[in-house]
Amino acid sequence: AILAQAFLSYQAPQASCYSKMRLVVLGATGDTGKPLVRVALELGHTVTAIVRDAQKVSSTHPNLKVVVADVFDPASMQPHFQEHDAVLSVIGFPKQETPMSLFTDSMKAVLGAMKESGVRRLVTISAWYTDPATRVGQHMFDNMWTKVPGLVQTLNNEGEMDALLAQSTADVDYTSVRVPTLTWDPATGKEVMVQDGSWVDNGSGFMPREDVARFMLSTLDDVAKWNGRAVAVAIKYTDEEMQAAAERFQAHMAMYMK
């Protein structure tokens, strides 16, 4: 297993601490993309949301622009990247039980569009355990993630995406944010635990998407600190909070599966 290289607890700044930026958000209509767009707008950023279907965006805002583009086609995205400060990607794809390349294929297109448009800053979502060598003996992986059909193939390809980014530093200032199981809970206000590597020691296995969105946005202001890093993130629940979060997660999934 790869040992963590660094660890710290991180408290996201308040809105007044952020520089106001022109952001592109990929995956804006997904479960993580929606809070990411909303929080970005709350913090005063201008957002261009790139989507497959504009009708899925019901919210409006003076600083929100919604455009349709193909995340597998650099030429489709490039005009919408121009004159922006950063790209945030929370693209997700349906799970499949055979090897996949959707994360790497789309990221290659994103990197091509960024290069052509002169945008260097990228923050993308990834996941814990994307490196198969780090999965051995991990309770959450063995007891939860292996039970989800197709999730292992998703993790494998996200790991390949992270490797692609590590080889692309001449063209992009990237941060890959590796997350545990994401929930639909509201923001907790808890400190975000950050660790270089594939998971966070003593971090809880559940984390609200709201907290992830705020952390991703917080990395934009300090390129020198976060550039070229794939970091695992987590929050720390008490045992009681963790049990309650697990119950809410299971209830949501049961409703979703109906």
SULLINQUI-V841030 format. One record per run of one state. SS is the DSSP state (H for helix, E for strand, - for the rest). FROM is the first residue (numbers start at 1). TO is the last residue. Records with the same first field share a line. If there is no record, write none. Layout:
# SULLINQUI-V841030
SS=FROM-TO, FROM-TO
This chain:
# SULLINQUI-V841030
-=1-6, 11-14, 18-21, 27-30, 43-45, 52-53, 57-63, 69-73, 82-85, 90-101, 118-120, 128-131, 135-138, 144-144, 148-150, 167-172, 180-180, 184-191, 197-205, 222-222, 227-228, 235-238, 258-258
E=7-10, 22-26, 46-51, 64-68, 86-89, 121-127, 173-179, 181-183, 192-196, 206-208, 229-234
H=15-17, 31-42, 54-56, 74-81, 102-117, 132-134, 139-143, 145-147, 151-166, 209-221, 223-226, 239-257
